[in-house]
Every structure is written in structure tokens, then in C-alpha cells.
Amino acid sequence: MNRPVEVEISRVSGEAIKKAAAHPSRKAKACVIRGGKAYVTIEKPCLVAVDIDGQMDDQNTGKGYSGPPIHTVTLFANPMLKNRPRVEDPGVYTVKPGEKAPSDGPWKTLYFLPGVHDIGVGFPVHANKNYYIPGDAIVYGTLHNNKWDNGHDIRVFGYGTLSGARLLHPKYVPGLKAEDHKLYDPILIHGASDTAVEGITIADSAMHSLMLLSPYDPQKPTDIRWVKIFTWRANGDGINPFGNGLIEDCFIRTQDDSCYVNGRGIRRVTYWNDYNGSTFVLSAIPNRPLVVEDCDVIYARAGWHHWSGGRLFNMRGEGKGAGGQGVLFRNIRVEDPRPTLQHFMIAMQGLPPYSNPSERKRGSGNLSGILFQNIEIVAPSVLGEPEILWGTPDATIEDLTFDNVSIGGKKLTRLSDFKHNEHVQNITFK
């Protein structure tokens, strides 16, 4: 889109829609009911979900839910795609539905024509190549490289879909070696630098959806923009940016973890956690400047509560080393009126009843220097779970700042707002 649009939503059965709400609420200009239909007005590109008749907003779909499946609606109003290839452009190789796509050749851009394609598991991608999936194409399979010097200057883009729906989860593939499980990641690129994934939808991931492995190097950026992710399987995580990824304007709905806090920044991302995962996993948090800002969590649901997963901010006794200096979370909004769990599970070691301290413990290195600023969380855990800060003697939590952080309309003002231990020190509230 490049101008305001109005989208009409109606039931196939003809039954009237009584109410609707767009989330994140700030991204849609209006969402109204007229004549039993919902009308959503969008002024600029955005990625939103529309709740129909309170399917999500008015009922708990987390621990204990036993109702029918819920069929949800999302609207993806994408910006106009830059540098869109044409089939007649020099260096463009077109692939018709049913044809075998070439893994290499003299072409610059591999263009999947409208229709259904199947590239299988581990389709090779190469440096200095583009892979274009237009909005009217769906590609079944996964994209991979296996050499660190072959991951630079790659672009995977378009508004089509990369799907894992035809793939077994690797756990159920007979005879598959453990080291080959990663072939089932929809996109896995080693040595990703000057590389981008833009616009596509990644659906039904059999493993972690988007893995762009590269150390921090702002001079050779890796960018992830306007990507939409839907997962429902075990290990169906969202995005791991590793050291060099920048995540912007994405929509991530996952059964498992949504995002690892690392890379060059995370901006304007919408999150939806369904059952088992955390929004922001902190186990790989760096010790350098990193900004996570202007993000929305529209639903934060979980299938159970006494375990180490889930939560908004989760340090679950994994990883090692110092982290947090220069890390800023600001302008984060959690709209969910019925979140299942607590939002802060910053635990350097497991603690009962959530996990066994002897089995889950982060290595030495303190977590310090994080600023949480302008964090608005609409509601506390529906299960009454307490917010947690939990350190250890060799992995303390110190010098954190909570500046205008509120849960359920109550501003956090003191350490006693958290369940904590003696290894949590110098916490500032503003």
C-alpha cells in the first residue's frame, strides 16, 4: 500500500460480527462494526491482528484452555517493495511451478513465478545471489548455506511465503543425524553479512525460523525487515539475529521463543506468543550498546506455568558471561488483557517451583546496566505469578534501572515489587 485503505471482514457463514479490535491498537486508525461486518482503516503500512468477537481478548487461551480451535485474522499492509525485479531484467532466472529450481548458475536473481513450488530440504543459497518470492507464490522447503565465506551479499525478499508445512519435524525423520536437524530451519545462513531477508512470510516452521549467523560488524550489516512469522511446532522459534542482525517492522507469532536479544537492534516489531515461548530471550544478551524499542506484544499466553520458558523478559539460567551494559528496552507495550505468566523472569539460576536450581544455572558473569524505560504492561499474570529478579553469587543482577515501568496500571517503584534474593543489588526506580 501507498495510500490509506479500508479492509472489510465478514464471516463466511453470514453470521454478524458484533465487535472487533485491531492490535496493536495504535497502528490502525479505526476498527468499527457496520452491518455485521468489521471495517479496519489503515493509513500507513503496518502488520496487525484483528480480534473478532473477543476470541482472544475476552477469554484465557493459556493454561487450562479447553475450548475449540480459534481461527484468527491478521492484516499485512506492506510498503511498496523497493528494487522489485522484473522477469525480463538481465540476470533474472525464472522458475515455473513444478520446475526444478537451479541451485547455482550465471544468474543474479532466482525468481519464483506465481504458483506453488517445492525446493525440498536445504536448498543451497550462495553469496552475491538474490531469491525473490512474489506475493502470489508459495515455496515449500528451506534455504541454507554451509560455508561461512558463502553467506555475504544475499537477499531473500518478496511478499510471498516460505513454508515448512510439507516437512516433518526433524525429530520424526527416520535415520536423520542430529547435526542435520538444522537443515529444517526455514532460513539458515552462515557468515551473513551485507545480507537481507525482507517482506516474506515464514509459515509452519519445522525448526527455528530465521537464523543469520554472523559476529557483530555494523560495517557489513545484516537486516531483517517486514518479515512475518507463524509457527506452531516444537522448536518453532522466531528470529535469532546473532551478533549482526537488525530486526525492523516484523510480525512474529510463535509457539516457541520469539526473539533472542542480540544483534544491532530491534525496532517496531509486533509479537504474539501462543503457548511455550518467550518474547525476549536474554541468554545471549551482549555487553555493548543495543536498543530494543517501539515494540508491541499483543498476546502473551502460555500452556503451563511452573517451568522456565515463556515470559516477556526471560533469563532462564542459560548461557554465560557478563551482559547488559548499554542495553536499552524502551517504549514497549504489552496489550494482552489476559497474560498467562509474569513478565519479568530474570533468573540467573533456576528456582522452585519453576525449575531445578541444580539443573539450570547460568555460567559466571554479572547482568548489569540494563535500562527499562517506558514499559507499559496492561495486566499482570492471570495466574498471579510474581515478577522475578534472581541472581547467584557469581552471576549477580545489579545496576538495573526501571524508568516508568508499569504493570496493570501500577508503576514499579521498589525492589519488593519483585520476588528477589540477596544477589540482586543497586536497582534504581524512576
Residue pairs with C-beta under 8 A, 6 or more apart in sequence:
1 42
1 44
1 45
1 77
1 78
1 79
1 80
2 79
2 80
4 29
4 41
4 42
4 43
4 44
5 41
5 42
5 77
6 39
6 40
6 41
6 42
7 39
7 40
7 41
7 42
7 75
8 37
8 38
8 39
9 17
9 20
9 37
9 38
9 39
9 40
9 50
9 52
9 73
10 17
10 36
10 37
10 38
11 17
15 36
16 35
16 36
16 37
17 33
17 36
17 37
17 38
17 52
17 53
18 33
18 36
18 53
19 33
19 52
19 53
19 54
20 31
20 32
20 33
20 38
20 40
20 50
20 51
20 52
20 53
21 31
21 50
21 51
21 57
22 28
22 31
22 40
22 48
22 49
22 50
22 51
22 75
23 48
23 49
23 50
23 51
23 270
23 296
23 298
23 299
23 335
24 48
24 270
24 296
24 298
24 333
24 335
25 335
26 296
26 333
27 42
27 46
27 47
27 48
27 270
27 296
28 40
28 41
28 42
28 46
28 48
29 41
29 42
29 43
30 39
30 40
30 41
31 38
31 39
31 40
31 41
31 50
32 38
32 39
33 39
38 50
38 52
40 48
40 50
40 75
42 48
42 75
42 77
44 77
45 77
45 78
45 79
45 226
45 249
46 77
47 74
47 75
47 76
47 77
47 226
47 228
47 249
47 250
47 251
47 270
48 74
48 75
48 77
48 270
49 72
49 73
49 74
49 75
49 270
49 272
49 298
50 73
50 74
50 75
51 57
51 72
52 72
52 73
55 70
55 72
56 70
56 72
56 299
57 337
57 338
59 65
59 67
59 338
60 301
60 338
60 340
60 382
61 67
61 70
61 274
61 299
61 301
61 338
62 275
62 301
62 302
62 303
62 338
62 339
62 340
62 341
62 382
63 302
63 303
63 304
63 305
63 340
63 383
74 228
74 251
74 253
76 159
76 201
76 228
76 251
78 159
78 199
78 226
79 226
81 157
81 158
81 159
81 198
81 199
84 132
85 92
85 109
85 111
85 130
85 132
86 92
87 94
87 111
87 113
89 109
90 108
91 107
91 108
91 109
92 107
92 108
92 109
92 111
93 102
93 105
93 107
93 109
93 110
93 111
94 111
94 113
95 101
95 102
95 110
95 111
95 112
95 113
95 117
96 113
96 115
97 113
97 114
97 115
97 116
97 117
98 115
98 117
101 110
101 112
101 117
101 119
101 123
102 110
103 123
103 124
103 126
104 124
104 126
107 129
108 128
108 129
108 130
109 129
109 130
109 131
109 132
110 129
110 130
110 131
110 132
111 132
111 134
112 131
112 132
112 133
112 134
112 137
112 139
112 158
112 160
113 134
113 137
114 134
114 136
114 137
115 136
115 137
115 138
116 137
116 138
116 140
117 137
117 138
117 139
117 140
117 141
118 139
118 140
118 141
118 166
119 139
119 140
119 141
119 142
119 143
120 141
120 142
121 141
121 142
121 167
121 183
121 184
122 142
122 144
122 183
123 141
123 142
123 143
123 144
124 144
124 145
124 146
125 131
125 143
125 144
125 145
125 154
125 156
125 189
126 145
126 150
126 154
127 145
127 149
127 150
127 151
127 152
127 153
127 154
128 152
128 153
128 154
129 153
129 154
129 155
130 154
130 155
130 156
130 157
131 143
131 154
131 155
131 156
131 157
132 157
132 158
133 139
133 156
133 157
133 158
133 159
133 160
133 161
133 162
133 200
134 158
134 159
134 160
135 158
135 159
135 160
136 160
137 158
137 160
137 161
138 160
138 161
138 163
139 160
139 161
139 162
139 163
140 163
140 164
140 165
140 166
140 167
141 162
141 164
141 166
141 167
142 162
142 164
142 167
142 183
142 184
142 185
142 186
142 187
142 188
142 206
143 156
143 162
143 186
143 187
143 188
143 189
144 182
144 183
144 185
144 187
144 188
144 189
145 151
145 154
145 188
145 189
145 190
145 191
146 190
147 190
147 191
148 190
148 191
149 191
150 190
150 191
151 189
151 190
151 191
151 192
151 193
151 195
151 213
151 214
152 191
152 192
152 193
152 194
152 195
152 220
153 193
153 194
153 195
154 189
154 192
154 195
154 196
155 195
155 196
155 197
155 198
156 162
156 187
156 196
156 197
156 198
156 200
157 196
157 197
157 198
157 199
157 200
158 198
158 199
158 200
159 199
159 200
159 201
160 200
160 201
161 200
161 201
161 202
161 203
162 186
162 187
162 200
162 201
162 202
162 203
163 202
163 203
163 204
164 184
164 186
164 203
164 204
164 205
164 206
165 203
165 204
167 184
167 206
168 206
169 184
169 206
169 207
169 233
169 234
169 235
170 176
170 180
170 181
170 183
170 184
170 206
170 207
171 181
171 234
181 207
182 188
182 207
182 211
184 206
184 207
185 205
185 207
185 208
185 209
185 210
185 211
186 202
186 205
186 206
186 207
186 209
186 210
187 197
187 202
187 209
187 210
187 211
187 212
188 208
188 211
188 213
189 195
189 211
189 212
189 213
190 213
191 213
191 214
192 212
192 213
192 214
192 222
192 242
192 244
192 245
193 214
193 217
193 220
193 221
193 222
193 244
194 220
194 221
194 222
195 212
195 214
195 222
195 223
196 222
196 223
196 224
196 225
197 210
197 212
197 223
197 224
197 225
197 227
198 223
198 224
198 225
198 226
198 227
199 225
199 226
199 227
200 227
200 228
201 227
201 228
201 229
201 230
202 209
202 210
202 227
202 228
202 229
202 230
202 231
203 229
203 230
203 231
204 230
204 231
204 232
204 233
205 229
205 231
205 233
205 236
205 237
206 233
206 235
206 236
207 235
207 236
207 237
208 235
208 236
208 237
208 238
208 240
209 229
209 231
209 236
209 237
209 238
209 239
209 254
210 224
210 227
210 229
210 238
210 239
210 240
211 240
211 242
212 222
212 224
212 240
212 241
212 242
212 244
212 245
213 242
214 220
214 222
214 242
214 243
214 244
214 245
215 242
215 243
215 244
216 243
216 244
216 263
216 264
216 286
216 288
217 243
217 244
218 244
218 264
220 244
221 244
221 246
221 264
222 241
222 244
222 245
222 246
222 263
222 264
223 245
223 246
223 248
224 239
224 241
224 245
224 246
224 247
224 248
224 250
225 248
225 249
225 250
226 248
226 249
226 250
227 239
227 250
227 251
228 250
228 251
228 252
229 238
229 239
229 250
229 251
229 252
229 253
229 254
230 253
230 254
231 237
231 238
231 253
231 254
231 255
231 256
232 255
232 274
233 255
233 256
234 255
234 256
234 276
235 256
236 254
236 255
236 256
237 254
237 256
237 257
237 258
237 277
238 252
238 254
238 256
238 257
238 258
238 259
238 277
239 245
239 247
239 250
239 252
239 258
239 259
239 260
240 259
240 260
240 262
240 284
241 247
241 259
241 260
241 262
241 263
241 264
241 266
242 260
242 262
242 263
242 284
243 262
243 263
243 286
244 263
244 264
245 262
245 263
245 264
246 263
246 264
246 265
246 266
246 267
247 259
247 263
247 265
247 266
247 267
247 269
248 265
248 266
248 267
248 268
248 269
249 267
249 268
249 269
250 269
250 270
251 269
251 270
251 272
252 258
252 259
252 269
252 270
252 271
252 272
253 271
253 272
253 273
253 274
254 272
254 273
254 274
254 277
255 274
255 275
255 276
255 277
256 276
256 277
257 277
257 278
257 281
257 309
258 271
258 273
258 277
258 278
258 279
258 280
258 281
259 266
259 269
259 271
259 279
259 280
259 281
260 281
260 283
260 284
261 280
261 281
261 282
261 284
261 285
261 290
261 292
261 327
262 284
262 285
262 286
262 290
263 290
264 290
265 290
265 291
265 292
265 293
266 291
266 292
266 293
266 295
267 291
267 292
267 293
267 294
267 295
268 293
268 294
268 295
269 295
269 296
270 295
270 296
270 297
270 298
271 279
271 295
271 296
271 297
271 298
272 297
272 298
272 299
273 279
273 297
273 299
273 300
273 301
273 302
273 310
274 299
274 301
275 301
275 302
275 303
276 302
276 303
276 309
276 310
277 309
277 310
278 309
278 310
278 311
278 312
278 313
278 314
278 316
278 345
279 297
279 300
279 311
279 312
279 313
279 314
280 292
280 312
280 313
280 314
280 329
281 314
281 316
282 313
282 314
282 315
282 323
282 346
282 367
283 315
283 316
283 318
283 319
283 362
284 319
285 315
285 323
285 324
285 327
285 367
285 370
286 323
286 327
287 321
287 322
287 323
287 324
287 325
287 326
288 325
288 326
289 326
289 327
289 328
290 326
290 327
290 328
291 327
291 328
291 330
292 327
292 328
292 329
292 330
292 332
293 328
293 329
293 330
293 331
293 332
294 330
294 331
295 331
295 332
295 333
296 332
296 333
296 334
296 335
297 312
297 332
297 333
297 334
297 335
297 336
298 335
298 336
299 336
299 339
300 310
300 311
300 312
300 334
300 336
300 339
300 340
300 341
300 343
301 336
301 338
301 339
301 340
302 309
302 310
302 340
302 341
305 340
305 341
305 383
305 385
306 353
306 354
307 354
307 355
308 314
308 316
308 317
308 345
308 347
308 350
308 354
308 355
308 360
309 316
310 340
310 341
310 345
311 341
311 342
311 343
311 344
311 345
312 334
312 343
312 344
312 377
313 329
313 343
313 344
313 345
313 346
314 345
314 346
315 345
315 346
315 347
315 348
315 362
315 367
316 345
316 347
316 350
316 355
316 360
317 347
317 348
317 349
317 350
317 355
317 360
317 361
317 362
318 360
318 362
319 362
319 363
320 362
320 363
320 364
320 365
321 363
321 364
321 365
322 365
322 366
322 367
322 368
323 365
323 367
324 366
324 367
324 368
324 369
324 370
324 400
325 368
325 369
326 369
327 369
327 370
327 371
328 370
328 371
328 373
329 370
329 371
329 372
329 373
329 375
330 371
330 372
330 373
330 374
330 375
331 373
331 374
332 374
332 375
332 376
333 376
333 377
334 343
334 375
334 376
334 377
334 378
335 378
336 378
336 379
337 378
337 379
338 379
338 382
339 377
339 379
339 380
339 381
339 382
340 381
340 382
340 383
341 381
341 383
341 385
342 380
342 381
342 385
342 386
342 387
342 388
343 377
343 380
343 381
343 387
343 407
344 387
344 388
344 389
344 418
345 354
345 388
346 367
346 388
346 389
346 390
346 397
347 354
347 388
347 389
347 390
348 361
348 362
348 367
348 390
348 391
348 392
348 395
348 396
348 397
348 423
349 357
349 360
349 361
349 362
349 390
349 391
349 392
349 395
350 356
350 357
350 358
350 359
350 360
350 361
351 357
351 388
351 390
361 392
362 392
362 395
363 395
364 394
364 395
365 394
365 395
366 391
366 395
366 396
366 397
366 398
367 391
367 395
367 396
367 397
367 398
367 400
368 396
368 397
368 398
368 399
368 400
369 399
369 400
370 400
370 401
371 400
371 401
371 403
372 400
372 401
372 402
372 403
372 405
373 401
373 403
373 404
373 405
374 403
374 404
374 405
375 402
375 404
375 405
375 406
376 406
377 405
377 406
377 407
377 408
378 408
379 407
379 408
380 407
380 408
386 418
386 419
387 407
387 412
387 417
387 418
387 419
388 418
388 419
388 420
389 397
389 400
389 415
389 418
389 419
389 420
389 424
389 427
390 397
390 419
390 420
390 421
390 423
390 424
391 397
391 398
391 421
391 423
391 424
391 425
392 423
393 423
395 423
396 423
396 424
396 425
397 423
397 424
397 425
397 427
398 424
398 425
398 426
398 427
399 425
399 426
399 427
399 428
400 426
400 427
400 428
401 427
401 428
401 429
401 430
402 412
402 427
402 428
402 429
402 430
403 429
403 430
404 411
404 430
405 411
405 412
406 412
412 418
412 429
413 429
414 429
415 424
415 427
418 424
